[in-house]
Amino acid sequence: MKLPLSPARGVGLIEVLIAGIVLAVCCICMLDAMVTTTSQTRQSGEYAAAMAAARRKIEEITACNFGQVVANYGVNAPIIGRTFPVYQNESWEYQNGSAKSRGLVLPGFYKTVNGAANYDAGEIVIITNESALASTYGLSCSMDGSTSGPNAYPDYGNPGGINYTGIPIDLDCDGAISTGTAGNKYDLSTTPQITSAKRLPVGVIVRWMGPHGQERVEVWTLVSQF
């Protein structure tokens, strides 16, 4: 006796929809993981480049003769200057027309240096005045030059945020910290020039806009005549 054949069963619409939803969720999770990994890789690379650049600049400064530190890297330094670009790749391998150029530059914040707009991510801070407040150290930075509102980053367009701790500020080593105009211990813009400091705190700060917002690294040292 022949048994009746069962009708062929196809894939239902609901099953197709469920499979599609599961596949979409899996794709979204994989895409999110890829984006997160890419962002973390970029952040790590930028941080490593910034820290390496800061340490190299500190080594460059400390290799100078004490009398040339402020002249080369101070507020009014005309030769080298107090800011510098930070490259993510220091090798000369990127071709630009007929001339080779260095790697990608970290996007620094807007600042005014010697009356001109400047977007260098790296900045050199030299403490030359014993009475100077920590809130005045460094340049005022923002995204577009504003001092208030959403684009006034970092530090809302003001100097500050520098972790200056543990470094002596008795610059002339006389056992006291002078106040007011007497605190100025190294100033090449005056006549006669003031060069009574025997040691100077020097910091290198790198500030840039990373994948998760504003980022910064800093390195401090003490340069001395001795």
Steps between C-alpha positions, in 0.01 A plus 500: 500500500637840406515765769383847405786743427543795738474835331839675456561755773670826406663769713241723658508880486534525877805275497660710227437814703648348816808383312540845348473668839757264654738563209454877527570495875815294443620740230435803722692342788793415273502851352489658845790282614701599191432871555596472868821314418592752231433790737707344779785427258498860379489632857791280608704602196437869558583477869824313428600756236420790734695355792798415279500854354481657848792294627710575192436872543599484867823324402564766234449782750711347776784449249518879451729732687307650793539851359330397175190329642285812534648661188410195290177381659365787712201729455665730244732244344545596133716205393344170607193619684278373780272276291567209266303257281465139613527234230344156526763367265846655513636329187534698178297261290197695384536647154356845438561599140875494450588538870474248778306597810460357846208299634159612623491791742294491820229769477589758765270768640483861391733736682666834433880499497687825436184648352437215253256208497663172599367144503810313619410224745828530694580787734803583715440668835792657689441644847710817529310682773490374859169675570318384186175312566458149361180619329714725276739231378480429130301640211125555480352235271160445342358332193433821310641788703192548719529537878149383585240263365532145364813566292713648778703187561718400670474686831230724351753712316717564804845382604506246775443135565876447521601253770794701628587336832816394679738733315679780693396854409781671690657584166800698621573255786509771766281306744193722448220541247470859381163658423380764255750647256784369718394147408610549138828308483559455127377752246681573175247764391610758759793743496720397666407135462414303815696176526522434875330158483727205561238236424184498291203259504430395142191316385389359168125462450328340202128572456295368210152390395483122509224255403334542841552873546787712628816319608822613669835376623771695679858451618686724746865538591737748663788655308782648704826692467672255731 
